[in-house]
Amino acid sequence: MYDLETPALLLHLDVVERNVKQMAERATRLGVALRPHAKTHKCVELGRRQLAAGARGLTVSTTVEAEVFARAGVRDITWAFPIEPGHIPHMRQLAQASGVTVRVVVDDLDTARALAGSGLHVWLKVDCGNHRAGVDPAAPYGLEVARELARERGLTFDGILSHSGHAYRTNNKQEAAQVAEQERGVMVGFAERLREESIPVREISVGSTPAMAAVERLDGVTEARPGNYVFYDRTMVLIGCCAPEDVGVTVLASVVSHQPGRRTSWWTPARSSSPRTPGLRTSDRRRWARYAGRRSSWSRRCRRNMGSFGRRRRPFWKAV
């Protein structure tokens, strides 16, 4: 039993360490550098473990994350969110004050021009099918933005970057592999188009966890940026990109009310649980029921690895 007030977040350190090691090994086999996205864990200690396993740097989603990881000693950081001119002084000051290599992302011509003289490293964001941000690789505008960055007027043009977020909407590992191959094809093809226009492309950065877990080859790509893999989750299990035993974070809750004859129960914090959970197929419910039946062994492992998760001693992790 846990000596914890619920609800409580449980991090299963042995599982997380295995996930970190296996993804680093997979990146090596695929011939790409690994730059994990730290927005999943927002944790300095876990970022250090990823770097120790071979990651070349970290990816972040906010300026706060960039600042915290820079203060913690991470020397190479990509802020993978399209920058706008108002944030350029902030990121330039961070790079100058810390000595960290700061890489930003842009998909806008005016912003690309505003980055001149910033001293920052810059990625051109490309839409690989997610349709959330990034230049259209088939449109003239993408060439125009790339041409401006390639002038390198007081900046370093790192290359092109994409995010296959739509891989999370796939139904199985085969579909995720198809998304990954589509992303690779789009990015390698766009790089060739840029090079034909005498625009140098040093690096091609891609990635999401389902795409990276399912992809069969990454020829032409130089870097991958998965993030979710450090913990994985239910979505990754249902897609087939990991097993239930690979989920590294769970929430410990207590059932506070269950009455005989009722098919529902209440657990902290004020949530109901029913065997007919909306949105879950019968096969999914059975799968997760089998998974839940193995939690007792996880509990023993977690207690052995993590003690009381910081209630009586300092926890091993620090939140960003």
Backbone hydrogen bonds, N-H to C=O, Kabsch-Sander energy under -0.5 kcal/mol:
donor,donor_aa,acceptor,acceptor_aa,energy
4,L,2,Y,-1.1
8,A,252,L,-2.0
10,L,250,T,-3.4
11,L,9,L,-0.5
12,H,10,L,-0.6
12,H,248,G,-3.1
13,L,11,L,-1.2
15,V,12,H,-0.6
16,V,12,H,-2.3
17,E,13,L,-2.7
18,R,14,D,-1.6
19,N,15,V,-2.4
20,V,16,V,-2.6
21,K,17,E,-2.2
22,Q,18,R,-2.7
23,M,19,N,-2.2
24,A,20,V,-1.9
25,E,21,K,-2.1
26,R,22,Q,-2.1
27,A,23,M,-2.4
28,T,24,A,-1.8
29,R,25,E,-2.2
30,L,26,R,-2.1
31,G,27,A,-0.7
31,G,28,T,-0.8
32,V,27,A,-2.3
33,A,222,T,-2.8
35,R,224,A,-2.9
37,H,226,P,-2.1
38,A,36,P,-0.7
38,A,59,T,-3.4
40,T,37,H,-0.8
42,K,38,A,-3.1
44,V,318,K,-0.8
47,G,43,C,-2.2
48,R,44,V,-2.3
49,R,45,E,-1.8
50,Q,46,L,-2.0
51,L,47,G,-2.2
52,A,48,R,-2.6
53,A,49,R,-1.4
54,G,51,L,-1.6
55,A,50,Q,-2.0
56,R,34,L,-2.4
57,G,34,L,-0.7
58,L,76,D,-2.1
59,T,36,P,-3.0
60,V,78,T,-2.9
66,A,62,T,-1.8
67,E,63,T,-2.4
68,V,64,V,-2.5
69,F,65,E,-2.5
70,A,66,A,-2.0
71,R,67,E,-2.4
72,A,68,V,-1.5
73,G,70,A,-1.5
74,V,69,F,-2.4
77,I,101,T,-2.7
78,T,58,L,-2.3
79,W,77,I,-0.5
79,W,103,R,-3.3
80,A,60,V,-2.1
80,A,78,T,-1.0
81,F,79,W,-1.6
83,I,105,V,-3.0
87,H,84,E,-2.4
88,I,85,P,-1.3
91,M,87,H,-2.1
92,R,88,I,-2.5
93,Q,89,P,-2.5
94,L,90,H,-1.9
95,A,91,M,-2.1
96,Q,92,R,-2.4
97,A,93,Q,-2.8
98,S,94,L,-2.0
99,G,95,A,-1.8
101,T,75,R,-2.6
102,V,100,V,-0.8
103,R,77,I,-2.9
103,R,101,T,-0.5
104,V,121,H,-2.8
105,V,79,W,-0.6
105,V,81,F,-0.6
106,V,123,W,-2.0
112,A,108,D,-2.1
113,R,109,L,-2.2
114,A,110,D,-2.1
115,L,111,T,-1.5
116,A,113,R,-1.4
117,G,153,R,-1.9
118,S,115,L,-2.3
119,G,154,G,-3.4
121,H,102,V,-2.1
122,V,156,T,-3.1
123,W,104,V,-3.1
124,L,159,G,-2.6
125,K,106,V,-2.7
125,K,123,W,-0.6
126,V,161,L,-2.9
127,D,135,V,-2.6
128,C,126,V,-0.7
132,R,133,A,-0.5
135,V,125,K,-2.6
139,A,136,D,-1.7
142,G,136,D,-0.5
142,G,139,A,-0.7
143,L,139,A,-0.8
144,E,140,P,-1.9
145,V,141,Y,-2.4
146,A,142,G,-2.3
147,R,143,L,-2.6
148,E,144,E,-1.8
149,L,145,V,-2.2
150,A,146,A,-2.6
151,R,147,R,-0.8
151,R,148,E,-0.7
152,E,149,L,-1.8
154,G,152,E,-1.8
156,T,120,L,-2.3
157,F,155,L,-0.5
158,D,122,V,-2.5
158,D,156,T,-0.9
159,G,122,V,-0.9
160,I,203,E,-1.9
161,L,124,L,-2.5
162,S,205,S,-2.1
165,G,163,H,-1.7
167,A,164,S,-1.7
168,Y,165,G,-1.7
169,R,166,H,-1.5
170,T,167,A,-1.2
173,K,239,I,-0.8
176,A,172,N,-2.0
177,A,173,K,-2.3
178,Q,174,Q,-1.7
179,V,175,E,-2.1
180,A,176,A,-2.3
181,E,177,A,-2.3
182,Q,178,Q,-2.3
183,E,179,V,-2.6
184,R,180,A,-2.5
185,G,181,E,-2.7
186,V,182,Q,-2.7
187,M,183,E,-2.5
188,V,184,R,-2.8
189,G,185,G,-2.3
190,F,186,V,-2.3
191,A,187,M,-2.3
192,E,188,V,-2.0
193,R,189,G,-2.0
194,L,190,F,-2.5
195,R,191,A,-2.4
196,E,192,E,-2.1
197,E,193,R,-0.9
197,E,194,L,-0.7
198,S,195,R,-1.8
199,I,194,L,-2.5
202,R,200,P,-0.5
203,E,158,D,-1.4
205,S,160,I,-2.6
206,V,223,E,-2.4
212,M,208,S,-2.7
213,A,209,T,-2.6
214,A,210,P,-1.2
215,V,211,A,-2.3
221,V,218,L,-2.0
222,T,204,I,-2.1
223,E,204,I,-1.9
224,A,33,A,-2.3
225,R,206,V,-1.9
230,V,227,G,-1.5
231,F,228,N,-1.7
232,Y,228,N,-3.7
237,V,233,D,-1.8
238,L,234,R,-2.5
239,I,235,T,-2.0
240,G,236,M,-1.4
241,C,236,M,-2.1
242,C,236,M,-0.8
246,D,243,A,-2.2
247,V,244,P,-1.6
248,G,231,F,-3.0
248,G,246,D,-0.5
250,T,10,L,-2.4
252,L,8,A,-3.3
252,L,250,T,-0.5
253,A,251,V,-0.5
256,V,254,S,-0.5
256,V,266,W,-3.1
257,S,266,W,-1.7
262,R,259,Q,-2.1
265,S,273,S,-1.3
266,W,257,S,-2.7
267,W,271,R,-2.6
268,T,254,S,-2.1
271,R,267,W,-2.5
273,S,265,S,-2.1
277,T,275,P,-0.5
280,L,277,T,-1.7
281,R,279,G,-0.5
285,R,281,R,-2.4
286,R,282,T,-2.3
287,R,283,S,-2.1
288,W,284,D,-2.6
289,A,285,R,-1.9
290,R,286,R,-2.3
291,Y,287,R,-2.0
292,A,288,W,-2.6
293,G,289,A,-1.5
294,R,291,Y,-1.6
295,R,292,A,-1.6
297,S,294,R,-0.6
298,W,294,R,-1.3
299,S,295,R,-2.9
300,R,296,S,-1.8
301,R,297,S,-2.1
302,C,298,W,-3.3
303,R,299,S,-2.5
304,R,300,R,-2.1
305,N,301,R,-2.5
306,M,302,C,-2.8
307,G,303,R,-1.7
309,F,306,M,-2.2
311,R,308,S,-1.3
320,V,42,K,-3.9
